[in-house]
Amino acid sequence: MDCITREGCKLVMNEVYEGEIEGFLNRAKIFFDQMPDPKLQTPLSEHSPLKK
């Protein structure tokens, strides 16, 4: 929430903000574009008990 509301926004109450919707959407897109691909998996160590 802080990443998306960091500029051009005013707090109304709790997690309710007012501001330019395009700004919210652009910042949200930039934030989520930085997340890793959820389909990628970290390889398991040969010593991992999770290895089958």
N, CA, C and O atoms as a Tripos MOL2 file, in Angstrom:
@<TRIPOS>MOLECULE
protein
  208   207    52     0     0
PROTEIN
NO_CHARGES

@<TRIPOS>ATOM
      1 N           0.8290   -1.1850    0.0000 N.3       1 MET1
      2 CA          0.0000    0.0000    0.0000 C.3       1 MET1
      3 C           0.8710    1.2460    0.0000 C.2       1 MET1
      4 O           0.5950    2.1970   -0.7300 O.2       1 MET1
      5 N           1.9250    1.2470    0.8170 N.am      2 ASP2
      6 CA          2.7890    2.4250    0.9010 C.3       2 ASP2
      7 C           3.4460    2.7390   -0.4350 C.2       2 ASP2
      8 O           3.6260    3.9050   -0.7850 O.2       2 ASP2
      9 N           3.8000    1.7090   -1.1730 N.am      3 CYS3
     10 CA          4.4460    1.9150   -2.4710 C.3       3 CYS3
     11 C           3.4910    2.6040   -3.4420 C.2       3 CYS3
     12 O           3.9040    3.4820   -4.2000 O.2       3 CYS3
     13 N           2.2520    2.2230   -3.4250 N.am      4 ILE4
     14 CA          1.2660    2.7450   -4.3770 C.3       4 ILE4
     15 C           0.7710    4.1400   -3.9750 C.2       4 ILE4
     16 O           0.3910    4.9360   -4.8340 O.2       4 ILE4
     17 N           0.7770    4.4270   -2.7000 N.am      5 THR5
     18 CA          0.2400    5.7110   -2.2170 C.3       5 THR5
     19 C           1.3270    6.6910   -1.8060 C.2       5 THR5
     20 O           1.0420    7.6580   -1.0990 O.2       5 THR5
     21 N           2.5570    6.4670   -2.2280 N.am      6 ARG6
     22 CA          3.6830    7.2650   -1.7430 C.3       6 ARG6
     23 C           3.7120    8.7000   -2.2450 C.2       6 ARG6
     24 O           4.3780    9.5380   -1.6370 O.2       6 ARG6
     25 N           3.0120    9.0150   -3.3370 N.am      7 GLU7
     26 CA          3.0170   10.3930   -3.8400 C.3       7 GLU7
     27 C           1.6650   10.7300   -4.4690 C.2       7 GLU7
     28 O           0.9880    9.8620   -5.0190 O.2       7 GLU7
     29 N           1.2950   11.9790   -4.3800 N.am      8 GLY8
     30 CA          0.0560   12.4450   -4.9900 C.3       8 GLY8
     31 C          -1.2070   11.8990   -4.3540 C.2       8 GLY8
     32 O          -2.2550   11.8730   -4.9990 O.2       8 GLY8
     33 N          -1.1370   11.4620   -3.1060 N.am      9 CYS9
     34 CA         -2.2830   10.8600   -2.4330 C.3       9 CYS9
     35 C          -2.4970   11.5160   -1.0730 C.2       9 CYS9
     36 O          -1.5720   12.0520   -0.4620 O.2       9 CYS9
     37 N          -3.7410   11.4560   -0.6250 N.am     10 LYS10
     38 CA         -4.0760   11.9260    0.7190 C.3      10 LYS10
     39 C          -4.8190   10.8160    1.4340 C.2      10 LYS10
     40 O          -5.6940   10.1590    0.8700 O.2      10 LYS10
     41 N          -4.4480   10.6260    2.6880 N.am     11 LEU11
     42 CA         -5.0810    9.6020    3.5100 C.3      11 LEU11
     43 C          -6.4570   10.0850    3.9510 C.2      11 LEU11
     44 O          -6.5920   11.1730    4.5100 O.2      11 LEU11
     45 N          -7.4690    9.2740    3.6960 N.am     12 VAL12
     46 CA         -8.8240    9.5730    4.1690 C.3      12 VAL12
     47 C          -8.9920    8.9700    5.5590 C.2      12 VAL12
     48 O          -9.3030    9.6830    6.5130 O.2      12 VAL12
     49 N          -8.7900    7.6670    5.6770 N.am     13 MET13
     50 CA         -8.7960    6.9560    6.9500 C.3      13 MET13
     51 C          -8.3640    5.5210    6.7150 C.2      13 MET13
     52 O          -8.5450    4.9810    5.6230 O.2      13 MET13
     53 N          -7.7960    4.9070    7.7370 N.am     14 ASN14
     54 CA         -7.2850    3.5350    7.6640 C.3      14 ASN14
     55 C          -6.5340    3.3330    6.3500 C.2      14 ASN14
     56 O          -5.5440    4.0330    6.1410 O.2      14 ASN14
     57 N          -6.9150    2.4560    5.4750 N.am     15 GLU15
     58 CA         -6.2220    2.2790    4.2000 C.3      15 GLU15
     59 C          -7.0650    2.8140    3.0460 C.2      15 GLU15
     60 O          -7.1160    2.2110    1.9740 O.2      15 GLU15
     61 N          -7.7160    3.9350    3.2690 N.am     16 VAL16
     62 CA         -8.5230    4.5970    2.2390 C.3      16 VAL16
     63 C          -7.7980    5.8820    1.8530 C.2      16 VAL16
     64 O          -7.5270    6.7360    2.6970 O.2      16 VAL16
     65 N          -7.4890    6.0040    0.5650 N.am     17 TYR17
     66 CA         -6.7590    7.1580    0.0570 C.3      17 TYR17
     67 C          -7.5430    7.8120   -1.0650 C.2      17 TYR17
     68 O          -8.3680    7.1780   -1.7250 O.2      17 TYR17
     69 N          -7.2680    9.0960   -1.2680 N.am     18 GLU18
     70 CA         -7.7850    9.7760   -2.4470 C.3      18 GLU18
     71 C          -6.5970   10.2820   -3.2480 C.2      18 GLU18
     72 O          -5.5680   10.6650   -2.6910 O.2      18 GLU18
     73 N          -6.7570   10.2760   -4.5400 N.am     19 GLY19
     74 CA         -5.6830   10.7160   -5.4210 C.3      19 GLY19
     75 C          -6.0440   10.3810   -6.8480 C.2      19 GLY19
     76 O          -7.1430    9.9060   -7.1350 O.2      19 GLY19
     77 N          -5.1070   10.6340   -7.7330 N.am     20 GLU20
     78 CA         -5.3340   10.3760   -9.1530 C.3      20 GLU20
     79 C          -5.2590    8.8710   -9.4160 C.2      20 GLU20
     80 O          -4.2480    8.2350   -9.1180 O.2      20 GLU20
     81 N          -6.3180    8.3120   -9.9680 N.am     21 ILE21
     82 CA         -6.4040    6.8530  -10.1680 C.3      21 ILE21
     83 C          -5.3070    6.3540  -11.0950 C.2      21 ILE21
     84 O          -4.7670    5.2690  -10.8800 O.2      21 ILE21
     85 N          -4.9660    7.1260  -12.1250 N.am     22 GLU22
     86 CA         -3.8950    6.7020  -13.0370 C.3      22 GLU22
     87 C          -2.5630    6.5910  -12.2910 C.2      22 GLU22
     88 O          -1.7660    5.6970  -12.5740 O.2      22 GLU22
     89 N          -2.3260    7.4780  -11.3590 N.am     23 GLY23
     90 CA         -1.1120    7.4000  -10.5520 C.3      23 GLY23
     91 C          -1.0770    6.1330   -9.7190 C.2      23 GLY23
     92 O          -0.0460    5.4630   -9.6470 O.2      23 GLY23
     93 N          -2.2040    5.7970   -9.0840 N.am     24 PHE24
     94 CA         -2.2890    4.5520   -8.3050 C.3      24 PHE24
     95 C          -1.9580    3.3560   -9.2020 C.2      24 PHE24
     96 O          -1.1440    2.5010   -8.8540 O.2      24 PHE24
     97 N          -2.6080    3.3220  -10.3560 N.am     25 LEU25
     98 CA         -2.4520    2.1850  -11.2600 C.3      25 LEU25
     99 C          -1.0300    2.0750  -11.8060 C.2      25 LEU25
    100 O          -0.4780    0.9780  -11.8840 O.2      25 LEU25
    101 N          -0.4410    3.1990  -12.1810 N.am     26 ASN26
    102 CA          0.9360    3.1750  -12.6980 C.3      26 ASN26
    103 C           1.9200    2.6930  -11.6480 C.2      26 ASN26
    104 O           2.7840    1.8660  -11.9410 O.2      26 ASN26
    105 N           1.8000    3.2000  -10.4270 N.am     27 ARG27
    106 CA          2.7090    2.7680   -9.3610 C.3      27 ARG27
    107 C           2.4910    1.2950   -9.0020 C.2      27 ARG27
    108 O           3.4480    0.5820   -8.7010 O.2      27 ARG27
    109 N           1.2530    0.8480   -9.0310 N.am     28 ALA28
    110 CA          0.9700   -0.5690   -8.7490 C.3      28 ALA28
    111 C           1.5860   -1.4520   -9.8310 C.2      28 ALA28
    112 O           2.1650   -2.4930   -9.5230 O.2      28 ALA28
    113 N           1.4680   -1.0480  -11.0820 N.am     29 LYS29
    114 CA          2.0470   -1.8300  -12.1840 C.3      29 LYS29
    115 C           3.5590   -1.9110  -12.0350 C.2      29 LYS29
    116 O           4.1350   -2.9920  -12.1620 O.2      29 LYS29
    117 N           4.2120   -0.7810  -11.7680 N.am     30 ILE30
    118 CA          5.6600   -0.7670  -11.5860 C.3      30 ILE30
    119 C           6.0580   -1.6940  -10.4310 C.2      30 ILE30
    120 O           7.0120   -2.4630  -10.5420 O.2      30 ILE30
    121 N           5.3180   -1.6090   -9.3280 N.am     31 PHE31
    122 CA          5.6120   -2.4500   -8.1580 C.3      31 PHE31
    123 C           5.4890   -3.9330   -8.5030 C.2      31 PHE31
    124 O           6.4080   -4.7080   -8.2360 O.2      31 PHE31
    125 N           4.3650   -4.3340   -9.0930 N.am     32 PHE32
    126 CA          4.1310   -5.7500   -9.3560 C.3      32 PHE32
    127 C           4.9750   -6.2810  -10.5080 C.2      32 PHE32
    128 O           5.2480   -7.4800  -10.5620 O.2      32 PHE32
    129 N           5.3970   -5.4170  -11.4300 N.am     33 ASP33
    130 CA          6.2900   -5.8480  -12.5020 C.3      33 ASP33
    131 C           7.6570   -6.2590  -11.9630 C.2      33 ASP33
    132 O           8.3820   -6.9940  -12.6340 O.2      33 ASP33
    133 N           8.0190   -5.8080  -10.7840 N.am     34 GLN34
    134 CA          9.3040   -6.1580  -10.1840 C.3      34 GLN34
    135 C           9.2810   -7.4970   -9.4530 C.2      34 GLN34
    136 O          10.3280   -8.0190   -9.0710 O.2      34 GLN34
    137 N           8.0980   -8.0420   -9.2620 N.am     35 MET35
    138 CA          7.9830   -9.3210   -8.5640 C.3      35 MET35
    139 C           8.4900  -10.4510   -9.4630 C.2      35 MET35
    140 O           8.3350  -10.3860  -10.6830 O.2      35 MET35
    141 N           9.0890  -11.4750   -8.8760 N.am     36 PRO36
    142 CA          9.5600  -12.6030   -9.6960 C.3      36 PRO36
    143 C           8.3860  -13.3770  -10.2900 C.2      36 PRO36
    144 O           7.2610  -13.3130   -9.7950 O.2      36 PRO36
    145 N           8.6730  -14.0950  -11.3410 N.am     37 ASP37
    146 CA          7.6610  -14.9300  -12.0030 C.3      37 ASP37
    147 C           7.2060  -16.0070  -11.0070 C.2      37 ASP37
    148 O           8.0350  -16.7750  -10.5180 O.2      37 ASP37
    149 N           5.9070  -16.0730  -10.7000 N.am     38 PRO38
    150 CA          5.4350  -17.0580   -9.7070 C.3      38 PRO38
    151 C           5.6050  -18.5050  -10.1720 C.2      38 PRO38
    152 O           5.5120  -19.4250   -9.3600 O.2      38 PRO38
    153 N           5.8530  -18.7170  -11.4670 N.am     39 LYS39
    154 CA          6.0380  -20.0770  -11.9860 C.3      39 LYS39
    155 C           7.4550  -20.5910  -11.7260 C.2      39 LYS39
    156 O           7.7070  -21.7940  -11.7850 O.2      39 LYS39
    157 N           8.3770  -19.6680  -11.4390 N.am     40 LEU40
    158 CA          9.7480  -20.0800  -11.1730 C.3      40 LEU40
    159 C           9.8590  -20.6430   -9.7630 C.2      40 LEU40
    160 O           9.2540  -20.1270   -8.8230 O.2      40 LEU40
    161 N          10.6350  -21.7000   -9.6300 N.am     41 GLN41
    162 CA         10.8340  -22.3040   -8.3170 C.3      41 GLN41
    163 C          12.3140  -22.2950   -7.9770 C.2      41 GLN41
    164 O          13.1580  -22.5080   -8.8470 O.2      41 GLN41
    165 N          12.6230  -22.0530   -6.7360 N.am     42 THR42
    166 CA         13.9960  -22.1130   -6.2680 C.3      42 THR42
    167 C          14.4000  -23.5760   -6.1980 C.2      42 THR42
    168 O          13.6890  -24.3860   -5.6030 O.2      42 THR42
    169 N          15.5340  -23.9230   -6.7980 N.am     43 PRO43
    170 CA         15.9540  -25.3330   -6.7460 C.3      43 PRO43
    171 C          16.2420  -25.7720   -5.3120 C.2      43 PRO43
    172 O          16.7500  -25.0010   -4.4980 O.2      43 PRO43
    173 N          15.9090  -27.0050   -5.0310 N.am     44 LEU44
    174 CA         16.1480  -27.5580   -3.6980 C.3      44 LEU44
    175 C          17.5740  -28.0830   -3.5900 C.2      44 LEU44
    176 O          18.1230  -28.6280   -4.5480 O.2      44 LEU44
    177 N          18.1600  -27.9110   -2.4210 N.am     45 SER45
    178 CA         19.4560  -28.4670   -2.1280 C.3      45 SER45
    179 C          19.3530  -29.9850   -2.1130 C.2      45 SER45
    180 O          18.2960  -30.5490   -1.8290 O.2      45 SER45
    181 N          20.4650  -30.6320   -2.4220 N.am     46 GLU46
    182 CA         20.4530  -32.1040   -2.3450 C.3      46 GLU46
    183 C          20.2350  -32.5820   -0.9100 C.2      46 GLU46
    184 O          19.9070  -33.7490   -0.6920 O.2      46 GLU46
    185 N          20.4140  -31.6900    0.0730 N.am     47 HIS47
    186 CA         20.2610  -32.0320    1.4830 C.3      47 HIS47
    187 C          18.8760  -31.6660    2.0280 C.2      47 HIS47
    188 O          18.5910  -31.8850    3.2060 O.2      47 HIS47
    189 N          18.0420  -31.1240    1.1920 N.am     48 SER48
    190 CA         16.7270  -30.6820    1.6320 C.3      48 SER48
    191 C          15.8120  -31.8640    1.9390 C.2      48 SER48
    192 O          15.7260  -32.8090    1.1550 O.2      48 SER48
    193 N          15.1250  -31.8080    3.0870 N.am     49 PRO49
    194 CA         14.1470  -32.8690    3.3920 C.3      49 PRO49
    195 C          12.9110  -32.7700    2.4820 C.2      49 PRO49
    196 O          12.0890  -33.6860    2.4430 O.2      49 PRO49
    197 N          12.7900  -31.6710    1.7640 N.am     50 LEU50
    198 CA         11.6460  -31.5070    0.8700 C.3      50 LEU50
    199 C          11.8570  -32.2160   -0.4580 C.2      50 LEU50
    200 O          10.9120  -32.4080   -1.2230 O.2      50 LEU50
    201 N          13.0920  -32.6040   -0.7310 N.am     51 LYS51
    202 CA         13.4070  -33.2800   -1.9880 C.3      51 LYS51
    203 C          12.7910  -34.6630   -1.9890 C.2      51 LYS51
    204 O          12.8820  -35.4010   -1.0080 O.2      51 LYS51
    205 N          12.1790  -34.9950   -3.0740 N.am     52 LYS52
    206 CA         11.4980  -36.3110   -3.1830 C.3      52 LYS52
    207 C          12.3900  -37.3550   -3.7640 C.2      52 LYS52
    208 O          11.9760  -38.5040   -3.9210 O.2      52 LYS52
@<TRIPOS>BOND
     1     1     2 1
     2     2     3 1
     3     3     4 2
     4     3     5 am
     5     5     6 1
     6     6     7 1
     7     7     8 2
     8     7     9 am
     9     9    10 1
    10    10    11 1
    11    11    12 2
    12    11    13 am
    13    13    14 1
    14    14    15 1
    15    15    16 2
    16    15    17 am
    17    17    18 1
    18    18    19 1
    19    19    20 2
    20    19    21 am
    21    21    22 1
    22    22    23 1
    23    23    24 2
    24    23    25 am
    25    25    26 1
    26    26    27 1
    27    27    28 2
    28    27    29 am
    29    29    30 1
    30    30    31 1
    31    31    32 2
    32    31    33 am
    33    33    34 1
    34    34    35 1
    35    35    36 2
    36    35    37 am
    37    37    38 1
    38    38    39 1
    39    39    40 2
    40    39    41 am
    41    41    42 1
    42    42    43 1
    43    43    44 2
    44    43    45 am
    45    45    46 1
    46    46    47 1
    47    47    48 2
    48    47    49 am
    49    49    50 1
    50    50    51 1
    51    51    52 2
    52    51    53 am
    53    53    54 1
    54    54    55 1
    55    55    56 2
    56    55    57 am
    57    57    58 1
    58    58    59 1
    59    59    60 2
    60    59    61 am
    61    61    62 1
    62    62    63 1
    63    63    64 2
    64    63    65 am
    65    65    66 1
    66    66    67 1
    67    67    68 2
    68    67    69 am
    69    69    70 1
    70    70    71 1
    71    71    72 2
    72    71    73 am
    73    73    74 1
    74    74    75 1
    75    75    76 2
    76    75    77 am
    77    77    78 1
    78    78    79 1
    79    79    80 2
    80    79    81 am
    81    81    82 1
    82    82    83 1
    83    83    84 2
    84    83    85 am
    85    85    86 1
    86    86    87 1
    87    87    88 2
    88    87    89 am
    89    89    90 1
    90    90    91 1
    91    91    92 2
    92    91    93 am
    93    93    94 1
    94    94    95 1
    95    95    96 2
    96    95    97 am
    97    97    98 1
    98    98    99 1
    99    99   100 2
   100    99   101 am
   101   101   102 1
   102   102   103 1
   103   103   104 2
   104   103   105 am
   105   105   106 1
   106   106   107 1
   107   107   108 2
   108   107   109 am
   109   109   110 1
   110   110   111 1
   111   111   112 2
   112   111   113 am
   113   113   114 1
   114   114   115 1
   115   115   116 2
   116   115   117 am
   117   117   118 1
   118   118   119 1
   119   119   120 2
   120   119   121 am
   121   121   122 1
   122   122   123 1
   123   123   124 2
   124   123   125 am
   125   125   126 1
   126   126   127 1
   127   127   128 2
   128   127   129 am
   129   129   130 1
   130   130   131 1
   131   131   132 2
   132   131   133 am
   133   133   134 1
   134   134   135 1
   135   135   136 2
   136   135   137 am
   137   137   138 1
   138   138   139 1
   139   139   140 2
   140   139   141 am
   141   141   142 1
   142   142   143 1
   143   143   144 2
   144   143   145 am
   145   145   146 1
   146   146   147 1
   147   147   148 2
   148   147   149 am
   149   149   150 1
   150   150   151 1
   151   151   152 2
   152   151   153 am
   153   153   154 1
   154   154   155 1
   155   155   156 2
   156   155   157 am
   157   157   158 1
   158   158   159 1
   159   159   160 2
   160   159   161 am
   161   161   162 1
   162   162   163 1
   163   163   164 2
   164   163   165 am
   165   165   166 1
   166   166   167 1
   167   167   168 2
   168   167   169 am
   169   169   170 1
   170   170   171 1
   171   171   172 2
   172   171   173 am
   173   173   174 1
   174   174   175 1
   175   175   176 2
   176   175   177 am
   177   177   178 1
   178   178   179 1
   179   179   180 2
   180   179   181 am
   181   181   182 1
   182   182   183 1
   183   183   184 2
   184   183   185 am
   185   185   186 1
   186   186   187 1
   187   187   188 2
   188   187   189 am
   189   189   190 1
   190   190   191 1
   191   191   192 2
   192   191   193 am
   193   193   194 1
   194   194   195 1
   195   195   196 2
   196   195   197 am
   197   197   198 1
   198   198   199 1
   199   199   200 2
   200   199   201 am
   201   201   202 1
   202   202   203 1
   203   203   204 2
   204   203   205 am
   205   205   206 1
   206   206   207 1
   207   207   208 2
@<TRIPOS>SUBSTRUCTURE
     1 MET1         2 RESIDUE 1 A MET
     2 ASP2         6 RESIDUE 1 A ASP
     3 CYS3        10 RESIDUE 1 A CYS
     4 ILE4        14 RESIDUE 1 A ILE
     5 THR5        18 RESIDUE 1 A THR
     6 ARG6        22 RESIDUE 1 A ARG
     7 GLU7        26 RESIDUE 1 A GLU
     8 GLY8        30 RESIDUE 1 A GLY
     9 CYS9        34 RESIDUE 1 A CYS
    10 LYS10       38 RESIDUE 1 A LYS
    11 LEU11       42 RESIDUE 1 A LEU
    12 VAL12       46 RESIDUE 1 A VAL
    13 MET13       50 RESIDUE 1 A MET
    14 ASN14       54 RESIDUE 1 A ASN
    15 GLU15       58 RESIDUE 1 A GLU
    16 VAL16       62 RESIDUE 1 A VAL
    17 TYR17       66 RESIDUE 1 A TYR
    18 GLU18       70 RESIDUE 1 A GLU
    19 GLY19       74 RESIDUE 1 A GLY
    20 GLU20       78 RESIDUE 1 A GLU
    21 ILE21       82 RESIDUE 1 A ILE
    22 GLU22       86 RESIDUE 1 A GLU
    23 GLY23       90 RESIDUE 1 A GLY
    24 PHE24       94 RESIDUE 1 A PHE
    25 LEU25       98 RESIDUE 1 A LEU
    26 ASN26      102 RESIDUE 1 A ASN
    27 ARG27      106 RESIDUE 1 A ARG
    28 ALA28      110 RESIDUE 1 A ALA
    29 LYS29      114 RESIDUE 1 A LYS
    30 ILE30      118 RESIDUE 1 A ILE
    31 PHE31      122 RESIDUE 1 A PHE
    32 PHE32      126 RESIDUE 1 A PHE
    33 ASP33      130 RESIDUE 1 A ASP
    34 GLN34      134 RESIDUE 1 A GLN
    35 MET35      138 RESIDUE 1 A MET
    36 PRO36      142 RESIDUE 1 A PRO
    37 ASP37      146 RESIDUE 1 A ASP
    38 PRO38      150 RESIDUE 1 A PRO
    39 LYS39      154 RESIDUE 1 A LYS
    40 LEU40      158 RESIDUE 1 A LEU
    41 GLN41      162 RESIDUE 1 A GLN
    42 THR42      166 RESIDUE 1 A THR
    43 PRO43      170 RESIDUE 1 A PRO
    44 LEU44      174 RESIDUE 1 A LEU
    45 SER45      178 RESIDUE 1 A SER
    46 GLU46      182 RESIDUE 1 A GLU
    47 HIS47      186 RESIDUE 1 A HIS
    48 SER48      190 RESIDUE 1 A SER
    49 PRO49      194 RESIDUE 1 A PRO
    50 LEU50      198 RESIDUE 1 A LEU
    51 LYS51      202 RESIDUE 1 A LYS
    52 LYS52      206 RESIDUE 1 A LYS
